[in-house]
Amino acid sequence: MCLSLTTMSEPVFYLSLSRARRHAPDAALWAAWLGAELVSRPLPPDRPGLVLTHAGLRLHVPGAKPTLWHPGLTHRRVRSRQPDTLGLVLALRPDEWVLDGTLGMGHDARMLARAGARVLGLEVRPAIATFTALGLHGLDPGAARRITVQCADHRTWLAAAPDDAVDHVYLDPMFPEGDEGESTNLAPFRHLPRLPRVSAATLRHALRVARRHVLLKLAPSEPAPHPEGMPPPELVGSKRQFYARWTTPASGALQSDPP
């Protein structure tokens, strides 16, 4: 697992200790390694942070219930005898690079890595980037070794990236309010400011940056977008989940180093 927090877009997140670990001698080292501010209780009420417990790092988001990282439905997807839908709709080839521009809890990044991809996961919030990177490494180190986590805004990253920088661009932004379902996996994110849905400009950059596919996860009632100047997307997926997929002409050799 490679974690880069050099392009933070928010104030430095905090690290605190649970009461059971309040005398831990390595707290300052943890904070320095993570690039966090070490704080004592009461916890800052206005920003996300992490609390070091005996069970691992616990994510605290103002207004939400504290949570440990968990694999969500990926435990079912891993155990399934059928190939994962996400890898199928991208027609992944071994060692291709996928930009997961909206990493979140890293569930899709995990499945992409297990399908043979190398993943660059972008997460705009540094506390969540750290939480997800360490959670993935603790649960599935084999997959985590194929995932690079970077704290960055996918809109900025795509606008600055060169043509054909990755093989696939995958975007799974938070669904509009009312369409995100009741999943407890998303509970912390419901209490954070939402980024706007993917714009036409971002999709055009994604199509320029991707050598093979751009894939956008659609909300249950969301029509596939068709930005001006782009070919119409294909509607692909399964009975439960649909994606808009744009296919680009393949060009260049497979990339061996992360972008």
C-alpha positions as CSV (number, residue, x, y, z in Angstrom):
1,M,0.0,0.0,0.0
2,C,1.3,3.4,-1.0
3,L,-0.3,6.4,0.8
4,S,0.3,10.0,-0.3
5,L,-1.2,12.9,1.7
6,T,0.9,15.6,0.1
7,T,-2.0,17.4,-1.7
8,M,-4.4,17.9,1.1
9,S,-7.5,20.0,0.3
10,E,-8.8,20.3,3.9
11,P,-7.2,21.2,7.2
12,V,-5.0,18.7,8.8
13,F,-7.1,16.0,10.4
14,Y,-6.6,15.0,14.0
15,L,-5.5,11.8,15.7
16,S,-6.5,11.1,19.3
17,L,-6.4,8.1,21.6
18,S,-9.2,6.0,23.1
19,R,-9.4,6.0,26.8
20,A,-7.9,2.5,26.9
21,R,-4.9,3.7,25.0
22,R,-4.5,7.2,26.4
23,H,-1.0,6.3,27.8
24,A,0.2,4.7,24.5
25,P,3.9,5.7,24.1
26,D,3.8,5.6,20.3
27,A,1.0,8.2,19.9
28,A,3.3,11.0,18.7
29,L,5.0,8.6,16.2
30,W,1.6,7.6,14.8
31,A,0.6,11.2,14.4
32,A,3.8,12.2,12.8
33,W,3.7,9.2,10.4
34,L,0.1,10.0,9.4
35,G,0.6,13.8,9.1
36,A,-2.1,14.3,11.7
37,E,-2.5,16.7,14.7
38,L,-2.3,14.8,18.0
39,V,-5.1,16.1,20.2
40,S,-6.5,15.1,23.6
41,R,-10.2,15.0,24.5
42,P,-12.7,16.6,23.9
43,L,-12.4,15.8,20.2
44,P,-12.6,18.7,17.8
45,P,-16.3,19.1,16.9
46,D,-15.9,20.7,13.5
47,R,-13.7,18.3,11.4
48,P,-13.2,14.6,10.8
49,G,-10.4,12.7,12.6
50,L,-9.2,9.3,13.7
51,V,-9.0,7.7,17.1
52,L,-6.5,5.0,17.8
53,T,-8.1,2.1,19.7
54,H,-7.1,-1.5,20.5
55,A,-9.3,-2.6,17.6
56,G,-7.7,-0.2,15.1
57,L,-8.3,3.3,13.8
58,R,-11.9,4.6,14.4
59,L,-13.2,7.3,12.1
60,H,-15.0,10.2,13.7
61,V,-17.1,12.5,11.5
62,P,-19.1,15.3,13.1
63,G,-22.7,14.3,13.4
64,A,-22.1,10.6,12.6
65,K,-21.6,7.5,14.7
66,P,-17.8,6.6,15.1
67,T,-16.9,3.6,12.9
68,L,-14.1,1.2,12.3
69,W,-13.3,0.4,8.7
70,H,-15.2,-2.6,7.3
71,P,-15.4,-4.4,4.0
72,G,-19.1,-3.8,3.4
73,L,-20.5,-6.1,0.7
74,T,-17.1,-6.9,-0.7
75,H,-17.0,-10.0,1.6
76,R,-19.8,-11.4,-0.5
77,R,-18.3,-10.3,-3.7
78,V,-15.0,-11.9,-2.8
79,R,-16.7,-15.2,-1.9
80,S,-18.9,-15.3,-5.0
81,R,-18.0,-17.9,-7.6
82,Q,-18.9,-15.4,-10.4
83,P,-16.5,-12.8,-11.7
84,D,-17.1,-9.4,-10.2
85,T,-19.3,-7.1,-12.3
86,L,-16.9,-4.2,-12.1
87,G,-14.0,-6.1,-13.6
88,L,-16.3,-7.5,-16.3
89,V,-17.7,-4.2,-17.5
90,L,-14.2,-2.8,-17.7
91,A,-12.9,-5.9,-19.5
92,L,-9.8,-5.7,-17.3
93,R,-6.5,-7.0,-18.6
94,P,-3.7,-8.1,-16.2
95,D,-1.8,-5.2,-14.6
96,E,-3.9,-2.4,-16.2
97,W,-4.0,0.9,-14.3
98,V,-7.5,2.0,-13.1
99,L,-8.0,5.5,-11.7
100,D,-10.6,5.2,-9.0
101,G,-11.3,8.9,-8.7
102,T,-13.8,8.6,-5.7
103,L,-12.1,6.1,-3.4
104,G,-14.3,6.5,-0.3
105,M,-14.1,3.3,1.8
106,G,-12.1,1.6,-1.0
107,H,-14.5,-1.3,-1.6
108,D,-14.5,-1.1,-5.4
109,A,-10.7,-0.5,-5.4
110,R,-10.3,-3.7,-3.5
111,M,-12.3,-5.7,-6.0
112,L,-10.4,-4.1,-8.9
113,A,-7.1,-5.0,-7.3
114,R,-8.3,-8.6,-6.7
115,A,-9.3,-8.8,-10.4
116,G,-5.7,-8.0,-11.4
117,A,-5.7,-4.3,-11.8
118,R,-3.4,-1.8,-10.3
119,V,-5.4,1.0,-8.8
120,L,-4.7,4.7,-8.1
121,G,-7.4,5.7,-5.6
122,L,-8.1,9.4,-5.1
123,E,-9.8,10.6,-2.0
124,V,-10.3,14.3,-1.3
125,R,-10.5,14.1,2.5
126,P,-7.2,13.2,4.2
127,A,-8.8,11.5,7.2
128,I,-10.8,9.2,5.0
129,A,-7.8,8.5,2.7
130,T,-5.8,7.4,5.7
131,F,-8.7,5.4,7.3
132,T,-9.3,3.5,4.0
133,A,-5.7,2.9,3.2
134,L,-4.9,1.3,6.6
135,G,-8.2,-0.5,6.6
136,L,-7.6,-2.1,3.3
137,H,-4.0,-3.1,4.3
138,G,-5.2,-4.7,7.5
139,L,-7.9,-6.8,5.9
140,D,-6.5,-7.7,2.5
141,P,-2.7,-6.9,2.2
142,G,-2.5,-8.7,-1.1
143,A,-5.0,-6.4,-2.7
144,A,-3.6,-3.4,-0.8
145,R,-0.2,-3.8,-2.4
146,R,-1.8,-3.1,-5.8
147,I,-3.5,0.1,-4.6
148,T,-2.0,3.5,-4.3
149,V,-4.0,6.0,-2.3
150,Q,-3.5,9.7,-2.9
151,C,-5.3,12.6,-1.2
152,A,-6.5,14.6,-4.2
153,D,-9.6,15.9,-5.9
154,H,-10.3,13.8,-9.0
155,R,-11.5,16.9,-10.9
156,T,-8.2,18.7,-10.4
157,W,-6.2,15.5,-11.0
158,L,-8.0,14.7,-14.3
159,A,-7.7,18.3,-15.6
160,A,-3.9,18.3,-15.0
161,A,-3.2,14.7,-16.2
162,P,-1.7,14.0,-19.6
163,D,-3.5,12.2,-22.4
164,D,-3.7,8.4,-22.0
165,A,-2.3,8.5,-18.5
166,V,-4.2,5.4,-17.3
167,D,-6.1,2.5,-18.9
168,H,-9.5,3.2,-17.2
169,V,-11.1,6.0,-15.3
170,Y,-13.8,4.9,-12.8
171,L,-16.0,7.4,-11.0
172,D,-18.5,6.6,-8.2
173,P,-19.5,9.9,-6.6
174,M,-22.0,10.1,-3.8
175,F,-25.5,9.7,-5.2
176,P,-27.9,12.5,-4.8
177,E,-29.7,12.7,-1.5
178,G,-32.5,10.2,-1.4
179,D,-30.8,7.8,-3.9
180,E,-28.0,6.6,-1.7
181,G,-30.0,3.9,0.1
182,E,-29.7,2.9,3.7
183,S,-26.3,1.2,3.7
184,T,-24.4,1.7,6.9
185,N,-21.2,1.8,4.8
186,L,-22.1,5.3,3.7
187,A,-23.2,6.7,7.1
188,P,-20.1,8.9,7.7
189,F,-20.3,10.3,4.2
190,R,-23.9,11.5,4.7
191,H,-22.6,13.9,7.3
192,L,-19.9,15.4,5.1
193,P,-20.3,18.1,2.4
194,R,-21.2,16.5,-0.9
195,L,-19.2,17.1,-4.0
196,P,-21.4,17.9,-7.0
197,R,-22.2,15.0,-9.4
198,V,-19.7,14.5,-12.2
199,S,-19.7,17.4,-14.6
200,A,-19.5,17.3,-18.4
201,A,-16.1,18.9,-18.2
202,T,-14.8,16.2,-15.9
203,L,-16.1,13.5,-18.1
204,R,-14.4,15.0,-21.1
205,H,-11.1,15.1,-19.2
206,A,-11.6,11.5,-18.2
207,L,-12.2,10.5,-21.8
208,R,-8.9,12.2,-22.7
209,V,-7.0,10.6,-19.8
210,A,-8.3,7.0,-20.2
211,R,-6.8,4.7,-22.9
212,R,-9.7,2.3,-22.8
213,H,-12.7,3.1,-20.8
214,V,-14.4,5.7,-18.6
215,L,-17.0,4.2,-16.3
216,L,-19.5,6.2,-14.2
217,K,-21.7,4.5,-11.6
218,L,-25.3,5.6,-11.9
219,A,-27.8,6.2,-9.1
220,P,-30.9,4.0,-9.4
221,S,-33.0,6.7,-11.0
222,E,-30.2,8.5,-12.9
223,P,-30.1,8.6,-16.7
224,A,-26.8,8.1,-18.4
225,P,-25.3,11.6,-19.2
226,H,-24.4,12.4,-22.8
227,P,-22.1,15.5,-22.7
228,E,-21.7,17.5,-25.8
229,G,-18.7,16.5,-27.8
230,M,-18.6,12.9,-26.4
231,P,-20.0,9.7,-27.9
232,P,-23.1,8.4,-26.3
233,P,-22.3,5.9,-23.4
234,E,-23.3,2.3,-23.2
235,L,-25.5,1.3,-20.3
236,V,-23.8,-1.7,-18.7
237,G,-23.9,-3.6,-15.4
238,S,-26.1,-6.0,-13.6
239,K,-29.6,-6.2,-12.3
240,R,-28.7,-4.2,-9.2
241,Q,-26.2,-1.7,-10.5
242,F,-25.8,0.2,-13.8
243,Y,-22.9,2.1,-15.2
244,A,-22.4,4.5,-18.1
245,R,-19.4,3.3,-20.1
246,W,-17.5,5.2,-22.7
247,T,-14.9,3.3,-24.8
248,T,-11.9,5.1,-26.2
249,P,-9.5,3.9,-28.9
250,A,-6.6,2.0,-27.3
251,S,-3.3,3.7,-27.7
252,G,0.2,3.3,-26.2
253,A,1.8,0.5,-24.2
254,L,0.6,-0.6,-20.8
255,Q,2.1,1.6,-18.1
256,S,4.4,0.0,-15.5
257,D,4.7,2.8,-13.0
258,P,1.9,4.7,-11.2
259,P,0.9,8.0,-12.7
